[in-house]
Amino acid sequence: MNRQILFLRPSRRPMFRIVVLLIAFVCSGTLRAEDEPNGSPANRPLMAYVGTFSSPLGDVPPTQVDLPAGNGRGIHLFEVDRNSGALKAAGTFSLGVSPDCLVVNAAGNRLYSSNETDRFGDAEQGSVSSFAIDPRDGQLTLLNTVASEGDGPTYVSIHPSGRYLFVANYFSGSIAVLPILSDGRLGNATDVQHGEGNVGPTKATNAPPGSFAISGHDGSHAHMIESDATGRYVLHVDLGMDRIFVWKFDATTGKLSANTPASVSLPPGDGPRHFDFHANGRWMYSIQEEGSTIVLFDYDSDAGRLTQRQTISSLPPGFQGSNFCSEILVSDDGRFVYAGNRLHDSIGIFAIESDGTLRQVGNEWTRGDYPRSFHFDPSGRFLYVCNQRADNVTAFRIDRDSGLLEFTGNYASVGNPSCITFVDLAENHQSVHEIRRVAAPEAHQAVAVDESSIYAISNRAIARYDKQSGKRVARWDAPDGSEIKHLNSGIVKDGRLYCANSNWPTKPLKNSIEIFDAERMEHLQSKLFAETEGAINWVDRHEGAWWVAFAFYGEAEVRRTKLVRYDKLWRETGEWTFPESVIQRFLPMSNSGGCFGPNGDLYVTGHDHAELYLLDIPTNGNELKHVATVPAPIAGQGIAWDFDDLGVLLGINRASHEVVFMRATGAIEPLR
């Protein structure tokens, strides 16, 4: 049996664009596709996975209010009707414990569950499981189960690099970091931490009049843990301490360390439960279980610092009595916040104003009892609510203009549902996963690549490394007094290395492309630019033209960032700005890297987020089109496709000074 790698030419159909490679197995010299139970990939279903409380909780504190009966049967699977939103049962996966929180990786081929139990093996702790998702029918195969390093795991999330799973253990108050191995299995914890602080009072400062909502202020209770978009900081909420903790995260070692300050306090007794970030990364919304409030924080991603700015009730005006808040989500378009209310049994709907503050615009009954959580489907057209005590999941259609919810009339029977997540099997998700790393002290700004070498680029130095062995074979350093101040990116064409260079942030700006003999690492010449405002950040050669990006920085200027096309004589032939959805991810910096992929699509990065942005050059108009966002195990900076190993993309890890080899697989579904 021989393995063949086939590069697919790009499809320009509106539904998908194939990015890189298929791995096929060849028998007797002929390709043979496996039988497809759901026909072609485009006909495969949209799957929903519902976590449940499948057994009564044991050994809980006497103050525990939420005691589900355990009516679930593990993880319940459904096929989703894309038009009506209806759920059709497609099986269950029984674990014998309560898989109360589920998360799916960016590739859509692995699912992870926190199993809320008080015993794993001989130890008094919970567990976390990993599953493979069958790409044809969505069925699950258990890969392994490991200790959660605490009692009552209640939340799991994945680091932007895709290399670590975070778990919050409610009853013990601990958080843990679990490595995700190359096959998707989980390793033993690389770190376990507890927040430090005092337990808050049982009476919430901001509780509604007449409230008897008392829960969780008998000790430390970690209720949620998640990384920010940059991957440099990890936040976790402790309901019992009324605090949100911020940790520095070392993605090389998988270790957490306390930030400065280590936490931010919420009003005593209010009990922070969950949070969600706005797409711009600068606003975070926290929901308080006993205070029935939503708090807006400004978030400084450079320092990992939260600053409280607004507090608003999750309930309609005039409400009195007891209520326990549950979930909070920001809509994908960044225009609305949705907040869950248990006992009131509603979803509060809030419009996001231009400054991030909230204004309540509606409140929708969930058609059930005790809505523990809810989630958007991948299209963003439906919201699904897990009504824990009503033993059902209900579906609502979202009005994208007003944010309001309309009940579809669709119920799905599930015992004690606790969470819901989705995988669209028709998407064949693109995944960018790490292959290996090469240590390179010069890997500070960008990387370039050719058939045999990689080039690690820093501000004033370039080093050539053997692509196979990772050994450095040559290095060039800018001479004293040279105009080469800030090299930003590089491409190798016909034996020459072209690097974007500027003297940013010096004024007036000077921009150039510096040209080197790639083999001998000798500087040959400089191509100067008249542009003196935007800083040149990357250059590429594509379809017989030169493409150059000029970056502007900060909220006031970043929207001037532009991509300029030149002919072979360096005459300008086109200019485009970046879409707002990508600008919001660039902030507070700007575009950092960019290049055209093997299929002719444009990929760009920011300075911080572990993401690639796939853009289209429009036929008409002067604004680039945002096609998709793809998670990647790098944090921005210069990138380069390896055209001699199709499907391989290179980036850098600036913090660890490493060149990162990545492989892209699958296909991308355009943003809706």
N, C-alpha and C positions, 0 to 999 in steps of 0.2 A: 504494500500500500504506500503510495507516494503522496506527499503533501505539496500542493501547488498554491501559490499566492497569486491571485488575479487582481489587477487594478481595473476598476470599472470606470469607463468614461462618464462624465457628468451628465445627469439627466436634468433638463430644464423644465420638467413638468412642475406645476405649482405645488403639488403636495410634498414632494421630498427632493432633496438633492443628495446623491450618493457621494460620500466624502472620500473614502479610501478603499479598504480592501475586504475581500471575502476570503475566508480560508475554506477550501473545499478539499475533499478527499477523492482521489482518483483511483478507480479500480479498473484493471485491464485497459488502461489508457483512455477511459471515457469518464466524463463527469456524470454523477448520478445524484439527483436531489432526493431527499427523504420525502416520503408521503406527507402531505400537509393536511392535518385534520380540519383546518379552517381555510383550506385553499391557499391562495397566494398571500404573502405577508400583508398586502394592503387590506385583506379581508379579515385579518385577525382581530380579536375583540379588544375592547377597552375593559380592563379588569379592575375590580374593586376588592380590596382586602380589608376585612373588619376584624379588629382585635376585640376580645371579650374578657369579661370576668367569668372564668369557667369552673371555678371552685370557690367555696366560701373562704374568706381570709381567716387565717388562724393566728393565734398568739398576737393579737393586736391590743394596743393600749385601751383601757376602759373609756377613755375620752374620744375614741374613734367614732365619728358620726356616720361616715359613708361605709356601709357594710353590705355590699352586693351579695345576692343570694348564690351567685355562681351558675346562672342559667345558660351561659354560653357553652360552646363546644370547641373551643380553641380559636383558630383563625378561620373565619367564614369567607368563602370566595364567591364573587358575583361577576357576571357579565353585565356591562352597562349598555343600555340602549342610548346611543349617541343623540338621538332626536328627542326622545321623551324624558330621558333621565331615569327610566325605570331600571331596577336591579333584578336580575334573574339569577337564582341560586346556582352555583357551579361547584359545590363541594365544600368540605371542611378539612382542616388539618388539626387533629387533636394532639395536644401536648401533655395533658394531664395537669397543667398549671394554667395560670391566667396570663395570656399574652396581651397585656393591657395597652402597650404602645408599640406602633409599627413604624419603620422608616425604610424607604427604598433608596438604593444608591443611584447615582446620576445615570449610569448605564441602563438602569431598569432591569437588571438581571440578578440582583441579590436583594433579599428582604431580611430585616433584622427585627427581633421582638424583645422587649423587656418582659420578663415573666414574673409577675408579682406573686411571690411566694416567700415563705420565711425559712425554707430549708432547701439546700442544694447539696446532694450527697450527705455527708455527715455534718456539714456545717450549717449554722443558722444564718443563712443568707439566700438571696435570690439568684436568678440566672438570666442570661441573655443568649438567644439562639440566632443562628444564621441559616438562611435558606437560599437555594438556587431556584430561580423562576424559569419555568419552561417557556422558551420564546414562542412556542406554537399555541399553547392552550392556557398558559399562566399557572399551571399546577405547581405546587411547592415540593421541594425535596430538602429535607433537613440535612445541613452540612455538619454543624456541631453546636454544642451548648457549653458555655463557660460560666464561671461564677461572676456575679455582678459586683462582688466585693462590698456588699451591704444588704440590708434587710428591706424588702419591699421595693424593688426597682420599678419606677413608674414612668420614666421618660428616657428615650434614646434619640440621638442625633448623630450625624456624620460630619466630620471635619471637611472643609472645602477641598482638601487634597485627596479625599477619598481613602486615606490611609489609617484613619482612626475612628472609632465609635465612642461617643460619650454616653455615660449612663448616670442618672440621678436616682439614688436610693432613698425613698421617702421616709421609711420608719427609722433607719439608722442615721439619716442626714448626711450620708457620704456621697461623694461623686467619684467616678472612676474613668480611666482612659483605657480602652481596649484596642490593640492593634488589629487592623483588618489585613489578613494575609493575602498573598497574591491570588489565591483561588477563591477569596471571599470568606473563608473561615475566619473565626475570631481567635486571637491569641490571648494569653493571660495578661492581666492588667499591667500596664507600664507605670501607672501612678494611681494613687488613691488619696483623696484629700477631704478635709472637713472645714467648713467655714467657722470662724471664731466670732463669738458675740453672745449676747444675752437673749433669752427667750422673752418674747413680748407678752403683753397682757391678753387675757381672754376676751375682753371687750374691745371691739374695733373702734378706732377714733372716728371713722367716717361711716359707721354702720347706719343704715336707714332707721328712722324712728321706729321703736318697738321691735327691733331685731333681736332674735335669740340665736343668730348665726355664730356659733362658737365651734371652731375646728382647728386643731393643729397647734395650739399654743401651749402644748405640754412638753415640748422639746424641739430639737432641731429636725426640720423636715425639708430635705432637698426635693423640690417639685419639678424643676426643669433645668436642662443644661443645653447650651448651644453656642457654637462659635459665631463671632461676627464674620462679615463677608471677607475680611482680609485674612482670616485664619490665624492672626497673631494673638488674639484675645478670645477667651472663653468665658461666658457669663453663666452663672447659675443662681436660681432663686431659692431662698430658704424661707418657707412660709412661717415657720415657728419663730425665727429671729427677725422677721420683717425686714429682710435685707436682700439686695441683689449683689452678689459677689462677682468680681472681675479678676480673672486669672491671666497671666501671661502664659502663652503656650509655645513650647519648643517642638516643632514638628519633626525635628531630627531624632530627638530622644523620647518623645511622647510624654514629656513631663510638664506639669503645671507649677507655676510659682505665683505668689501673691503680687497683685499689682499695687500701685500707690496712687490713690488710696485703694484699700483692698475691697471696699464695698460701699454701697450707698444705701441709706436707710429710708424705708417707707414709714408712714405714720404708724405709731404703736398699735398692734392688734389687727391692722388691716389685712395682713397675710398675702403678700405677693405670690401668685400662682404660676402664671405664664407670661411671656412677652413675645413681641414680634417686631422686626425691623421694617422700616419703610425701604423701598427699593433704592433710595438715594444713600442709604447707609448712615444718614445723619440724624434720623429720628427713630426713637424706639418707644413702643407703647407697651406698658405693663398693666395687667389686670389683677386686681386684689380680691381674693376669694371672700373674705369676711367684710371688708369695707365696701364692696360693690362699687369700686371705682376703677377708672382708667387713668393712668398717669403718663403724660408725654415727657420723655427725656430727650434732650439734645445729646448726641453721642459724638465724642471726639475719637475717631478711629486711630489717630496717631498715638494718643496717650491711653486709650481704653477708659475714657472718663465719661461718666453720666452726670448730666445736670438737669434737675427737675424743672419743668416749665409750666405744666398745666395739670390740673386734676378735675375730672368730670365724672358724674355718676353714670354707671352702666344701665341704670333703670329709667323708666319714664318719670317725668316730673310728678311729684305728689305721692310716689309709692311709699307705703309703710309696711313694716313687717320683716320677716326673715328672708334672706336670699343668699345663695352661695354662687359666686361667679366661677366660671370654668375656663373656657377657651377664648383666645383673642387672635385674630388674623387680619392682616392688611391685604387688600385686593391687589392682584398682580399689576394692575395699572396705576397703583399708588393713590387712588382717589377716595377709598372708603376703608373704614375699620369696622369689623364685626366682633361683637362681644357676647359671650354666652352667659345666661342667667338661669341657675337652677333654683327650683321652687317657684320663681316667677315663670319659668319655662319659656324663655323667649331668647331671641337674638336681637341685641341692640345694634342699630345701624347708624354710623357716624360718617359724615363727610369730612374730608381732610382739607382744611383751608391752605392757602398758599404758604403760610408760615408754619404748617404742620399741626396747628391746633385743631381740635375736633369740635364738630357741631352735630348734635343728634338730629337725624332726619327721619327715623322710623324705628319701629319695634315689632318684631314678627313672632307670633306664637309658633312653637316648634312642632305642634301636633303630637306631643308626647310628654313624658315625665322625666325630669332631671337630665337635661342635655349636657352630657359630660364633655363632648368635643364635637367639632365639625371640620369640614375640609372642602375646598374647591375641587371640582373635577379638572382635568388638564386643559379643557377648553376655556375655563373661567366662566362658563354659562350656567353652571349648576352649583348649589351648595348642599352638602349632605350632612344631616345632623344625627348624632348617635344619642338617642334617648335611653339612658341607662336603665331606668326603672320601668319604662314602658315596653322594653324588649323590642324596640324597632329602630330602623333608620328611615328618616324621612327626607324627601328630595324637594328642593326649591329652585325655581328659575330666578336668575339674577337679572335685573334691569341694569344694563351697563351704564346707562345715562344717569339714573337716579340712585342706583345702589340698592333699591328696595327689592324685597324678596316676594315671590309668588309661589304658593304651594302647588306642586304639580299634581297632587292627588296620589302620588306613588309612595307606598310604604313597603319596607322589607322587614320581615320578621327575623330578628337576631336576639338571642338571649343576652341581656346585660352588655350591650355594645359599648365599647370604651373609646375606639378610635377608628378612623377609616383613611385609607390611602389608595392611590391609583397607579396603574401601569398600563400604558397604551401599547399593546403588542404590535400594532400596525406601524408604530413609529420606528421600530428597530433603532432605539436610541443611539445617538453617537456617544461614544465614550472616549475620553482621552485619559489613558492610564500610564503610569510610570513604568518604564522598562529598566532603566539603570541611571546612575549618577556618576559623574567624573569630577573629582575635586580639582578646582581651578581658582587660585587666588585672584585672578583677573576677572572672574565672572561677577562683575558688578553692574554692568549696564546691559549687555546683550551677548548673543552668540551668533556666529555664522558657521556654515558647514559646506564642505565639498565632498568629492568622492572618497578621500582618504583622511581628511583632517577636520577638526573643529577649531574654531577661533573664539577664545574667551576675550571679551572686550570690557575694559574699564575706561575711566575718563581719559587717561593719557598713556595707556599701555594695551598691547594686544599680544596674546600668546597663542601659538599654534600647537595643538595636541594631536597625537595619533588617535584616529577615531576608534580603532579597535582596542589598543592597549591602554589608552588614557594617559600616556606619557607625554610630557611637554618636550617638544623638539626645537622650538625657536620662540623668541620673544622680541618684540619691538617696543621701545620706550620713546616717548616724545622728547626731543632735545629741550634743554633749558631755553626759555624765551620763545618757544614755538607757539604759533597761533592755535595749535591743537590743544583745546582745553577740556572738551566735554564730548567724547565719542559716545554715540547713543545706539547705533545699530550697525549691522554689516551684512553684505551679500557677496557671494563669490560668483563672478561671471567670467568665463573664458580666461581663467588663471589670474584674474585681478580681484582684489578685495576692495569693495567700495564701502566706506563708513561715513554715516552722517555725523557732522561735528558742528558744535556751536560754542560760544563763550558764555551761554546762559549760566547765571542770571545777571551777568554784567550788562550794562547799558553803555553805548548802543550795542545791540546784538550784531554778531558777525556769524554768518552761516556758511558752511562749506561741505562738500563731499570730498573726503580724503581717499586717495587711490593708492593701493599698495600692490606690489608683486606678491601674490599669496604664497608662492613656494619659497622665495628668498626672504620674505618679510621685510622688503625694502619699500620705503615711501617713494612714490613716483611723482605725484602731482596733486594739486588742489583745484577743485571746481568751486568758484565763489558764487554766492547768491546775493541779489540785491535786497532780498527780504531782510528787514532790520527790526521787525516787531515780534513775529512768531519764531520760536526756536525750532530748527530742523531736528526731528527726532528719529525718522527712519526713511530709508530709500529702498526702492525695489525696481526691478526691470520686468515688465510684463507686456506681452502682445506688442513688442516693438517700441514701447514707450517707457519713459522714466516716470516713476511715481514718488512723490516726496511729501511727507507730512510735516506741517508747521504747527507747533503746539503753543497754546496760550493757557495761562494758569489762573486758578482762583475763580470764585463765583462770578465776579464781574467780567472776566475776560475769556473763560474757557470756551464759550460758544463761538468764538472766532477761530478756534482750531480748525484747520482745513487740510484737505488732501488735494495736491496739485499734480496734474499730468503734463509732461513735457514730451516733445518729439525728440528725435535723435540729435537735433541741433540745439536742444534746450530752449525751444520756443514753447511758451505755455499754450496748451490746447484744451484745458478743462480745469475746473475747480469745484470742490464739493465740501460742504460742512458736515458735521456729525449729528445724528439724530439725538433728540433730547433723552431718550431712554438710555443711550450709551453715555451721554454727557453726565447724567446723574451717577453713573458708576465710576466715571473718571474723577469726579470731585472728591476731595478738594484739589487734586492735581490735574492731570490732563492725559491725553493719549501718549503712550510710551513707545510701544512697538507695533509692527505691522508687516505683513507680507501676503503675497498671493499664493494660495495652495496649489496642489497638483491638478485640481480640477478647475482652476481659474477663479475660485472664490477668494474674497478678501477677508483675512483674519487680523484683528487688532487687539491690543491689550491696553489696560491702564497701568498705573504705577503700583497698585496695591492689591487688587482683588484677584483671587485664584480663578480667573475666568478668561475665556477667549470670546470675542464678539465677532460673529460672522456677519459681514455687511455685503450689500449689493450695490453696484454702481448703477444708478437709475438711467433709463433710456432718455427720459425727460426730467428736468428739474435739477437742482444743485444741492440736494441733501441726500446723503447716503441712506440706504434702507437697512434697518436692523432686522436681520433674518432670524438669528438665534443667539442664545448665550450658552456656552459650553463650559462646564467646570473643568479645571485643569490643575495639576499639582505644582503650579508655580504661582508667584505673586506678581503678575504683570511683568514689565520690562521687555527687552527686545527678544524676538522669536525668529526662528528660521526653519523652513521645511527642508528635509533632506530628499532631494529629487533623485538620489541614487539608491534610496531605500524607501519606496513609496509607502506612505502612511505614517512615516516617522517625522515627528515634529520636535524641535529642540527649543528649550528655554533655559532660564537660569533661576537658581535660588540665591537671591542676593545675600540673605542673612548667613547662609552656610558656605557661600562662595563655591557653588557647584553648578555644573552644566547638567541639565535634566533631559534625558531622552524619554520621549513619550510616543505612544502609538495610538492613533485614532482609528476607531472602528465604527461601523454602523452607518446610520443615515440621520439627517437632521430634519425635523419638522419645523417649518417656518413659524414664527410667532404669529398669534392671531390678533 
